[in-house]
Amino acid sequence: MLDLSSTVDEEITIGEVIDEFLDDCRIRNLSPSSISWYRARLRVLDEVRDERLEDLTLKPLKHLIAQLLDDKAPGTVNGYIGGIKAMLNYAVDCGYPVSFNTRRLRKVKEPKKVPPCFSPEQVQALLKQPDRSSFYGLRNYTMMCLLLDVGIRLGELLGLRVHHVVSPHLKVFGKGSKERIVAMSDVMVKRLNKYAQQVPEGQKEAAEEGRDGE
């Protein structure tokens, strides 16, 4: 039976707050990948799951972060910090006893680097890999061109259905099922039309329903 009392549990453990936070993520309809991301980052607190939340102080958290920096990149460590802060902010919103201001848990300074990218020669070599004389080769080639042309994420590409294509635009669904419209180049529209003309009927039905069809 549900306990409907409004009394704040001051004996709540870190593990109980983590579990509540992940349940709240599901209630807020976060994507499964986002929930898995939070769960993975919060495993860093496994050794203190049974300790009371009010006994968690900033000093051991900073020590934990310093240890993570021994073998992880600053950007990766900032992911752990972000996950911990999100959980603690949830606890604060619930009125649970957090012993410090979460703003004092600051992210690590990351070096600014130019992200690596393909050279034109590498792109051409990549696009030569699929055998376009076969249906699946043409499909893979078209998918690669689409990724390069409009810059959508791989997950957004895999989520595309036939009715999401309204040339020269695509309707894509990103993180958190956020819908957005992206425009294709004229060249990409022609490539997509060429691919659509060669899709077998069974494959069209599979693409519309979200099945692989292979």
C-alpha positions in Angstrom: 0.0 0.0 0.0 1.3 3.5 -0.9 2.6 5.6 2.0 1.0 9.0 1.4 2.6 10.7 4.4 4.4 14.0 3.6 7.1 13.5 6.2 10.6 13.8 4.6 12.7 10.7 5.3 15.9 12.1 6.8 17.3 8.5 7.0 17.1 8.0 3.2 20.1 6.4 1.7 22.1 7.5 -1.4 21.0 4.3 -3.2 17.3 5.0 -2.5 17.7 8.5 -3.9 19.4 7.2 -7.0 16.6 4.7 -7.6 14.0 7.4 -7.0 15.8 9.7 -9.4 15.9 7.1 -12.2 12.2 6.4 -11.6 11.6 10.2 -12.0 13.5 10.1 -15.3 11.2 7.5 -16.6 8.1 9.5 -15.4 9.5 12.5 -17.2 9.6 10.3 -20.4 13.4 10.7 -20.9 14.7 8.4 -23.6 15.9 4.9 -22.6 19.4 5.9 -23.7 19.3 9.0 -21.4 18.2 6.9 -18.5 20.9 4.3 -19.2 23.4 7.2 -19.3 22.4 8.4 -15.9 22.4 4.9 -14.4 25.9 4.2 -15.8 27.3 7.5 -14.4 25.7 7.0 -11.0 27.3 3.6 -10.6 30.4 5.5 -9.5 28.5 5.9 -6.1 27.9 2.1 -5.7 30.3 1.9 -2.8 28.3 4.4 -0.8 24.8 3.4 -1.8 23.9 2.2 1.7 25.1 5.4 3.4 22.7 8.1 4.5 22.3 10.9 2.0 22.8 13.5 4.8 26.3 12.0 5.5 27.5 12.7 1.9 29.8 15.7 2.0 31.6 17.6 -0.7 35.1 16.6 0.4 34.8 12.8 -0.5 33.0 13.7 -3.7 35.9 15.9 -4.8 38.3 13.2 -3.9 36.3 10.7 -6.0 36.4 13.1 -9.0 40.2 13.6 -8.6 40.6 9.8 -8.7 38.5 9.6 -11.8 40.9 12.0 -13.5 43.7 9.6 -13.0 42.5 7.4 -15.9 39.6 9.3 -17.6 39.5 12.4 -19.8 38.1 15.6 -18.3 35.1 15.5 -20.6 34.3 12.0 -19.4 34.7 13.0 -15.8 32.3 16.0 -16.4 29.7 13.4 -17.4 30.0 11.8 -14.0 29.8 15.2 -12.3 26.7 16.1 -14.3 25.0 12.8 -13.4 25.7 13.2 -9.7 24.6 16.9 -9.7 21.3 16.0 -11.5 20.6 13.3 -8.8 21.5 15.7 -6.0 19.3 18.5 -7.4 16.4 16.1 -7.6 17.1 15.3 -3.9 17.1 19.0 -3.0 13.8 19.5 -4.9 12.3 16.6 -2.8 13.4 18.2 0.4 15.9 15.5 1.2 18.9 16.4 3.4 21.7 17.4 1.1 24.5 18.7 3.2 26.0 21.2 0.7 25.1 23.5 -2.2 25.3 21.4 -5.3 26.7 24.5 -7.2 29.9 23.9 -5.3 30.4 20.7 -7.2 32.0 22.3 -10.3 32.9 20.7 -13.5 36.5 20.1 -14.6 38.1 22.6 -17.0 38.3 20.9 -20.4 41.0 21.8 -23.0 39.5 23.3 -26.1 40.3 21.2 -29.1 39.2 21.3 -32.8 37.1 18.1 -33.3 38.6 15.7 -35.8 36.9 15.5 -39.1 37.2 13.6 -42.4 39.2 15.0 -45.2 37.5 15.2 -48.7 39.7 12.2 -49.8 38.6 10.2 -46.8 34.9 11.0 -47.5 35.3 9.9 -51.1 37.0 6.6 -50.0 34.2 6.0 -47.5 31.5 6.5 -50.1 33.2 4.0 -52.4 32.8 1.2 -50.0 29.1 0.2 -50.5 28.4 -1.9 -53.6 25.7 0.3 -55.2 24.8 -2.5 -57.8 23.0 -4.3 -54.9 20.0 -3.0 -53.1 21.6 -3.1 -49.6 24.7 -1.4 -51.0 22.6 1.4 -52.5 20.7 1.7 -49.2 24.0 2.0 -47.2 25.4 4.5 -49.6 22.2 6.6 -49.4 22.3 6.5 -45.6 25.9 7.6 -45.5 25.2 10.5 -47.9 22.2 11.5 -45.8 24.3 11.6 -42.6 26.9 13.8 -44.4 24.4 16.0 -46.1 22.1 17.0 -43.2 24.2 16.2 -40.2 21.6 14.2 -38.3 22.6 11.7 -35.6 22.7 8.0 -36.3 19.8 7.4 -34.0 17.7 10.0 -35.8 18.6 8.4 -39.1 17.6 4.9 -37.9 14.3 6.4 -36.6 13.3 7.7 -40.0 10.2 6.4 -41.7 8.8 6.9 -45.2 6.2 9.4 -44.0 9.0 11.5 -42.4 10.3 12.4 -45.8 8.6 15.4 -47.4 11.2 16.6 -50.0 13.2 18.6 -49.6 12.7 18.3 -45.9 13.0 15.5 -43.3 11.2 15.2 -40.0 13.6 13.8 -37.4 13.2 12.9 -33.7 16.2 13.6 -31.5 16.9 13.2 -27.8 13.8 13.1 -25.7 11.6 12.6 -28.8 12.1 16.2 -29.8 10.8 16.8 -33.3 12.6 19.0 -35.7 12.7 19.7 -39.5 15.9 19.6 -41.5 16.5 20.5 -45.1 18.2 18.4 -47.7 20.3 19.6 -50.6 19.0 19.2 -54.2 21.7 16.5 -54.8 20.5 14.6 -51.7 16.9 14.8 -52.8 17.8 13.2 -56.2 19.8 10.5 -54.4 16.9 9.7 -52.1 14.4 9.6 -55.0 16.7 7.2 -56.9 16.9 5.0 -53.8 13.1 5.1 -53.3 12.5 4.0 -56.9 14.6 0.8 -56.3 13.2 -0.2 -53.0 11.3 -3.5 -53.2 7.7 -3.4 -52.1 8.3 -5.5 -49.0 11.1 -3.2 -48.0 8.9 -0.2 -48.3 6.4 -1.7 -45.9 9.2 -2.6 -43.5 10.6 0.9 -43.7 7.2 2.4 -42.9 6.6 0.1 -40.0 10.1 0.5 -38.6 11.2 -3.1 -39.3 14.6 -4.0 -40.7 13.1 -6.1 -43.5 16.5 -7.7 -44.2 
